[in-house]
Amino acid sequence: MLGLVLGAASGGFLVVDEPRKSDVIMVLAGETDRRPARALELFDQGYASKIVLDVPAQTKIYRWTQPELAQKYVDSLSQAPAITICKITGLSTKAEAKDAARCLNAMGGRNVIVVTSDFHTRRALSVFTREIPAYKFSVAAAYNPSEFGVQWWRHRQWAKVNFDEWLRLLWWETIDRWR
C-alpha cells in the first residue's frame, strides 16, 4: 500500500514551482515554446529585470543555428532589451549549469530564477545550487500537458517522462553530484 501511495506521489515530487523575486531569470535550453513564455510571464509580473535564454550553440535547424533563430525570436519581443542569449555547449543539466555560470557572471546580481519544464524543476534546482554555489536559486515550472502531468499514470507519455526523470534524479543524487 505504501508503494502505491509513493508511486502516485512521485510525479508531484518532481515538480517545484516556487519562483522568488530575483535579479535574473534564466531559461534552460529546450521546450522553446513553453519555457521562454513562462520567463516572459515572470518578467512581466516583476520577478526580475533581466532574462537569460540558454541556447545550444552548435544545433542547426535547416540552415540556421539555434542562436540565430533565438535572436530573431528575441528581436520580435517588446522585452528584447532585457533579454540576453547565452550560448551553451553542454548536453546535460550539469554541463549547462557550468556554461550558464559564465553568462550569469556577466549579468551581475546573485539571485536567479531557473525556468525549466515542470518535471525537471527539482533536479535542475539541485544541480544549479550545487554547481554554482555563489548564486541563490529558485525555480519556476513551465507546464506542458502534452508532455507531463503529476498524475503520470493517466497517459503513457507522462509515465515515460516520470520514469526517465526519476532515473536522472536518482543518478544525479547518488553518482553525478559527487564527481
Rosetta silent file (secondary structure, phi, psi, omega in degrees, C-alpha in Angstrom):
SEQUENCE: MLGLVLGAASGGFLVVDEPRKSDVIMVLAGETDRRPARALELFDQGYASKIVLDVPAQTKIYRWTQPELAQKYVDSLSQAPAITICKITGLSTKAEAKDAARCLNAMGGRNVIVVTSDFHTRRALSVFTREIPAYKFSVAAAYNPSEFGVQWWRHRQWAKVNFDEWLRLLWWETIDRWR
SCORE:     score description
SCORE:     0.000 S_00000001
   1 L     0.000  -43.410  178.662    0.000    0.000    0.000 S_00000001
   2 H   -60.412  -38.900  177.988    2.824    2.382    0.884 S_00000001
   3 H   -60.598  -39.959  178.413    4.397    1.650   -2.513 S_00000001
   4 H   -65.317  -42.580  179.921    1.198    2.680   -4.282 S_00000001
   5 H   -64.595  -46.243  179.182    0.991    5.930   -2.340 S_00000001
   6 H   -64.294  -40.870  177.743    4.648    6.768   -3.002 S_00000001
   7 H   -61.706  -43.699 -179.859    4.286    5.837   -6.666 S_00000001
   8 H   -65.006  -32.949 -178.648    1.211    8.027   -7.051 S_00000001
   9 H   -85.432   -7.592 -173.096    3.027   10.955   -5.406 S_00000001
  10 H   -62.076  -36.488  178.747    6.216   10.505   -7.452 S_00000001
  11 H   -66.728  -43.386  179.236    5.143   12.867  -10.235 S_00000001
  12 H   -64.952  -32.152  179.312    4.238   15.644   -7.830 S_00000001
  13 H   -63.650  -33.332 -178.148    7.568   15.282   -6.026 S_00000001
  14 H   -67.920  -27.382 -171.427    9.446   16.146   -9.213 S_00000001
  15 L   -93.317  122.508  173.395    7.661   19.491   -9.633 S_00000001
  16 L  -124.432  121.017 -179.950    8.829   22.571   -7.717 S_00000001
  17 L  -130.794   79.675 -175.061    7.205   25.853   -8.745 S_00000001
  18 L  -135.923   64.186  178.939    8.393   28.457   -6.242 S_00000001
  19 L   -68.891  143.161  175.556    9.893   31.460   -8.026 S_00000001
  20 L  -120.380  152.007  175.944   11.188   34.280   -5.811 S_00000001
  21 L   -50.697  133.214 -173.365   11.930   37.884   -6.759 S_00000001
  22 L  -144.663  178.496  176.374   15.400   37.810   -8.283 S_00000001
  23 L   -85.202  -35.257 -172.211   17.935   39.713  -10.332 S_00000001
  24 E  -139.302  144.576  169.445   17.820   37.394  -13.343 S_00000001
  25 E  -107.248  122.169  178.710   15.504   34.820  -14.907 S_00000001
  26 E  -108.268  122.003 -179.828   17.473   32.007  -16.576 S_00000001
  27 E   -98.368  116.802  179.338   15.627   29.893  -19.150 S_00000001
  28 L   -71.704  151.480 -178.449   17.177   26.465  -19.589 S_00000001
  29 L   -62.197  145.473  178.937   17.597   25.129  -23.121 S_00000001
  30 L   111.240  165.277 -179.596   14.750   23.049  -24.521 S_00000001
  31 L    38.695   62.769 -171.883   10.973   23.324  -24.878 S_00000001
  32 L   -67.015  -10.916  175.401   11.342   26.593  -26.745 S_00000001
  33 L   -91.145  -33.446 -174.366    7.629   27.308  -26.813 S_00000001
  34 L   -91.478  -47.735 -174.154    6.899   26.812  -23.085 S_00000001
  35 H   -64.370  -50.073  177.729    9.992   27.867  -21.153 S_00000001
  36 H   -61.143  -36.346  178.778   10.527   31.314  -22.718 S_00000001
  37 H   -62.220  -40.781  178.003    6.800   32.050  -22.399 S_00000001
  38 H   -65.050  -40.677  178.549    6.961   31.269  -18.669 S_00000001
  39 H   -62.709  -42.844  178.907   10.019   33.515  -18.300 S_00000001
  40 H   -64.187  -37.698  176.471    8.249   36.393  -20.047 S_00000001
  41 H   -60.626  -46.887  178.952    5.253   35.915  -17.767 S_00000001
  42 H   -64.403  -41.669  178.255    7.513   36.152  -14.692 S_00000001
  43 H   -59.363  -48.589 -179.177    9.341   39.156  -16.164 S_00000001
  44 H   -65.239  -24.058  176.966    6.060   40.971  -16.830 S_00000001
  45 L   -86.568    0.405  175.758    4.980   40.235  -13.239 S_00000001
  46 L    84.843   19.850  179.910    8.137   41.947  -11.958 S_00000001
  47 L   -70.805  -28.508  178.936   10.034   38.903  -10.709 S_00000001
  48 L  -160.153  163.771 -178.066   13.299   40.095  -12.318 S_00000001
  49 L  -103.900   -1.846 -179.526   14.604   42.798  -14.630 S_00000001
  50 E  -138.865  149.374  175.054   16.716   40.567  -16.899 S_00000001
  51 E  -126.546  135.150  172.947   16.223   37.307  -18.780 S_00000001
  52 E  -115.549  124.479  178.863   18.963   34.957  -19.951 S_00000001
  53 E  -102.544  112.970  174.101   17.998   32.423  -22.621 S_00000001
  54 E   -75.252  128.148 -177.153   20.238   29.348  -22.751 S_00000001
  55 E  -135.813  127.579  177.391   20.559   28.260  -26.379 S_00000001
  56 E   -58.316  125.394 -174.154   22.582   25.326  -27.768 S_00000001
  57 L   -72.447  -33.630 -171.710   25.438   26.879  -29.757 S_00000001
  58 L   -93.236  -18.896 -173.417   26.015   24.063  -32.241 S_00000001
  59 L   -68.455  134.237  175.719   22.481   22.971  -33.116 S_00000001
  60 E  -116.145  141.818  173.649   21.228   23.838  -36.595 S_00000001
  61 E  -120.806  110.389 -169.740   17.629   23.890  -37.767 S_00000001
  62 L    57.776 -114.352 -177.321   17.681   23.756  -41.537 S_00000001
  63 L  -106.054   -0.068 -177.451   20.363   26.332  -42.350 S_00000001
  64 E  -104.516  144.883  173.177   20.166   28.489  -39.223 S_00000001
  65 E   -76.962  159.243  178.821   21.874   27.935  -35.920 S_00000001
  66 H   -64.149  -37.920  175.053   19.687   27.874  -32.872 S_00000001
  67 H   -61.042  -35.655  177.069   21.259   31.106  -31.540 S_00000001
  68 H   -64.052  -44.004  178.308   20.349   32.844  -34.830 S_00000001
  69 H   -65.728  -39.721  178.690   16.746   31.681  -34.519 S_00000001
  70 H   -62.667  -40.045  179.553   16.674   32.655  -30.853 S_00000001
  71 H   -64.729  -39.352  176.327   17.908   36.144  -31.723 S_00000001
  72 H   -61.687  -41.634  178.166   15.128   36.526  -34.319 S_00000001
  73 H   -62.149  -50.012 -178.532   12.630   35.467  -31.658 S_00000001
  74 H   -59.887  -43.867 -179.045   14.051   37.896  -29.085 S_00000001
  75 H   -60.397  -23.414 -179.230   14.086   40.769  -31.597 S_00000001
  76 L   -83.305   -5.067 -174.735   10.341   40.273  -32.119 S_00000001
  77 L   -99.288  146.128  175.385    9.569   40.849  -28.428 S_00000001
  78 L   -68.372  -22.996 -179.516    8.845   44.112  -26.654 S_00000001
  79 L   -86.744    5.348 -173.833   11.022   42.834  -23.778 S_00000001
  80 H   -48.252  -41.738 -178.643   14.041   42.381  -26.121 S_00000001
  81 H   -60.621  -21.521 -178.026   16.287   44.974  -24.402 S_00000001
  82 H   -95.374    0.601 -173.082   16.167   42.913  -21.191 S_00000001
  83 E  -110.326  131.631  176.699   16.971   39.557  -22.849 S_00000001
  84 E  -118.828  139.476  175.508   20.435   38.076  -23.373 S_00000001
  85 E   -94.852  129.919  178.314   21.196   34.887  -25.275 S_00000001
  86 E  -110.654  111.307  179.379   23.663   32.552  -23.578 S_00000001
  87 E   -77.255  125.747 -179.435   25.278   30.096  -25.989 S_00000001
  88 E  -118.761  153.687  176.678   25.784   26.741  -24.313 S_00000001
  89 L  -116.639  -18.929 -177.944   27.613   23.611  -25.424 S_00000001
  90 L   -67.251  144.058 -179.417   26.745   21.247  -22.574 S_00000001
  91 L  -104.448   -7.394  177.802   24.232   18.489  -23.213 S_00000001
  92 L  -113.197  166.027  177.613   23.405   17.673  -19.588 S_00000001
  93 H   -63.065  -39.093  179.077   21.896   19.853  -16.882 S_00000001
  94 H   -62.881  -46.117  178.915   25.221   19.751  -15.025 S_00000001
  95 H   -66.542  -37.611  177.970   27.162   20.860  -18.118 S_00000001
  96 H   -63.498  -38.465  178.275   24.549   23.528  -18.868 S_00000001
  97 H   -60.347  -41.232  179.588   24.982   24.911  -15.344 S_00000001
  98 H   -65.763  -41.158  176.403   28.711   25.313  -15.956 S_00000001
  99 H   -65.212  -42.712 -177.118   28.056   27.109  -19.258 S_00000001
 100 H   -64.782  -31.585 -179.839   25.347   29.258  -17.665 S_00000001
 101 H   -57.018  -39.849  178.519   27.695   30.374  -14.868 S_00000001
 102 H   -59.018  -45.437 -179.168   29.752   32.281  -17.438 S_00000001
 103 H   -70.632  -39.420  178.980   26.681   34.201  -18.610 S_00000001
 104 H   -63.430  -39.758  179.093   25.398   34.814  -15.088 S_00000001
 105 H   -59.919  -34.847  179.726   28.758   36.266  -14.045 S_00000001
 106 H   -75.924  -20.003 -175.531   28.464   38.809  -16.868 S_00000001
 107 H   -83.046  -28.165 -173.246   24.902   39.778  -15.836 S_00000001
 108 L    81.826  166.195 -177.043   25.548   40.851  -12.263 S_00000001
 109 L    83.841  162.818 -176.782   23.285   40.061   -9.349 S_00000001
 110 L  -129.797   -3.393 -179.082   23.239   36.911   -7.256 S_00000001
 111 E  -111.669  127.338 -171.739   19.594   35.786   -7.210 S_00000001
 112 E  -133.304  134.823  168.936   18.350   33.714  -10.132 S_00000001
 113 E   -97.346  123.866  174.659   15.060   32.088  -11.106 S_00000001
 114 E   -93.385  124.442  177.098   15.657   28.963  -13.187 S_00000001
 115 E  -106.730  124.473  179.289   12.810   28.299  -15.638 S_00000001
 116 E  -151.437  178.994  178.446   12.520   24.751  -16.932 S_00000001
 117 E   -61.922  146.640 -175.464    9.969   22.039  -17.651 S_00000001
 118 H   -52.598  -46.452 -177.677    7.814   21.162  -14.654 S_00000001
 119 H   -68.183  -18.302 -176.051    9.165   17.609  -14.303 S_00000001
 120 H   -95.191   -5.409 -170.414   12.768   18.895  -14.477 S_00000001
 121 H   -64.486  -45.556 -176.835   12.485   21.556  -11.760 S_00000001
 122 H   -61.727  -47.326 -178.621   13.598   19.560   -8.695 S_00000001
 123 H   -68.065  -43.093 -179.928   16.716   18.184  -10.367 S_00000001
 124 H   -59.930  -43.253  178.646   17.575   21.478  -12.092 S_00000001
 125 H   -61.259  -43.810  178.898   17.347   23.354   -8.785 S_00000001
 126 H   -63.820  -45.006 -178.577   19.603   20.794   -7.107 S_00000001
 127 H   -64.315  -50.023 -177.271   22.142   20.828   -9.954 S_00000001
 128 H   -65.010  -39.144  178.397   22.376   24.617  -10.256 S_00000001
 129 H   -62.970  -39.828 -179.249   22.596   25.085   -6.479 S_00000001
 130 H   -74.822  -43.945 -173.167   25.431   22.554   -6.277 S_00000001
 131 H   -80.450  -25.615 -179.373   27.338   23.584   -9.412 S_00000001
 132 L  -128.826   72.049 -172.542   27.103   27.377   -8.982 S_00000001
 133 L   -68.044  -13.401 -179.413   27.181   27.933   -5.195 S_00000001
 134 L   -73.627  -11.288 -177.565   27.826   31.684   -5.469 S_00000001
 135 L  -112.053  155.327  172.532   24.193   32.218   -6.527 S_00000001
 136 E  -104.667  125.373 -175.332   20.859   31.774   -4.788 S_00000001
 137 E  -112.964  143.696  163.357   18.402   29.911   -6.984 S_00000001
 138 E  -126.398  174.808 -173.781   14.672   29.480   -7.052 S_00000001
 139 E  -138.753  145.439  176.880   12.771   27.637   -9.746 S_00000001
 140 E  -126.531  136.660 -176.863    9.686   28.151  -11.900 S_00000001
 141 E   -92.797  133.272  171.036    7.886   25.381  -13.753 S_00000001
 142 E  -101.554  115.800 -174.944    6.871   25.614  -17.398 S_00000001
 143 L   -89.532  139.247  175.006    3.898   23.293  -17.826 S_00000001
 144 L  -140.311   94.898 -174.675    3.218   21.295  -20.976 S_00000001
 145 L   -62.411  -16.562  176.316    0.227   18.961  -20.521 S_00000001
 146 L   -80.373  -14.856 -178.794    1.052   17.030  -23.679 S_00000001
 147 L  -104.544  -38.849 -174.066    4.400   16.019  -22.162 S_00000001
 148 L  -156.852  148.452  171.427    3.850   15.559  -18.424 S_00000001
 149 L  -148.091  150.594 -176.586    1.334   15.693  -15.613 S_00000001
 150 L   -65.164  -25.419  173.519    1.709   14.825  -11.937 S_00000001
 151 L   -88.864   66.409 -169.511   -0.950   12.126  -12.327 S_00000001
 152 H   -58.719  -24.771 -176.813    1.515   10.327  -14.574 S_00000001
 153 H   -73.388   -9.130 -176.793   -0.447    7.053  -14.724 S_00000001
 154 H   -80.533  -21.687 -178.801   -3.196    8.693  -16.819 S_00000001
 155 L  -140.038  139.913 -178.923   -1.139    8.974  -20.027 S_00000001
 156 H   -57.956  -44.830 -179.622    1.597    6.808  -21.473 S_00000001
 157 H   -60.775  -42.455  178.933    3.791    9.823  -22.321 S_00000001
 158 H   -62.169  -40.725  179.750    3.514   11.152  -18.775 S_00000001
 159 H   -63.244  -42.444  179.280    4.511    7.744  -17.380 S_00000001
 160 H   -63.849  -44.695 -179.755    7.592    7.613  -19.617 S_00000001
 161 H   -64.326  -42.680  178.591    8.669   11.127  -18.649 S_00000001
 162 H   -58.941  -48.375 -179.641    8.109   10.387  -14.948 S_00000001
 163 H   -61.451  -49.527 -178.898   10.201    7.209  -15.163 S_00000001
 164 H   -61.128  -42.346 -178.774   13.005    8.870  -17.161 S_00000001
 165 H   -68.990  -36.485  175.751   13.189   11.889  -14.852 S_00000001
 166 H   -63.344  -39.388  175.572   13.289    9.682  -11.759 S_00000001
 167 H   -60.557  -45.245 -179.877   16.234    7.786  -13.297 S_00000001
 168 H   -65.556  -41.641  178.923   18.034   11.071  -13.950 S_00000001
 169 H   -63.577  -45.263  178.759   17.255   12.412  -10.473 S_00000001
 170 H   -63.987  -41.690  177.441   18.490    9.240   -8.799 S_00000001
 171 H   -61.077  -45.397  179.047   21.637    9.226  -10.950 S_00000001
 172 H   -60.398  -49.150 -174.418   22.302   12.866  -10.043 S_00000001
 173 H   -69.340  -31.339 -175.456   21.710   12.349   -6.313 S_00000001
 174 H   -99.625  -27.376 -174.310   23.731    9.125   -5.981 S_00000001
 175 L  -122.254  -64.325 -165.995   26.521    9.436   -8.566 S_00000001
 176 H   -64.530  -36.773 -177.679   26.887   12.592  -10.624 S_00000001
 177 H   -67.765  -18.820 -177.274   26.728   15.236   -7.903 S_00000001
 178 H   -94.004   -2.473 -179.388   29.720   13.648   -6.149 S_00000001
 179 L   -90.262    0.000    0.000   32.031   13.726   -9.183 S_00000001
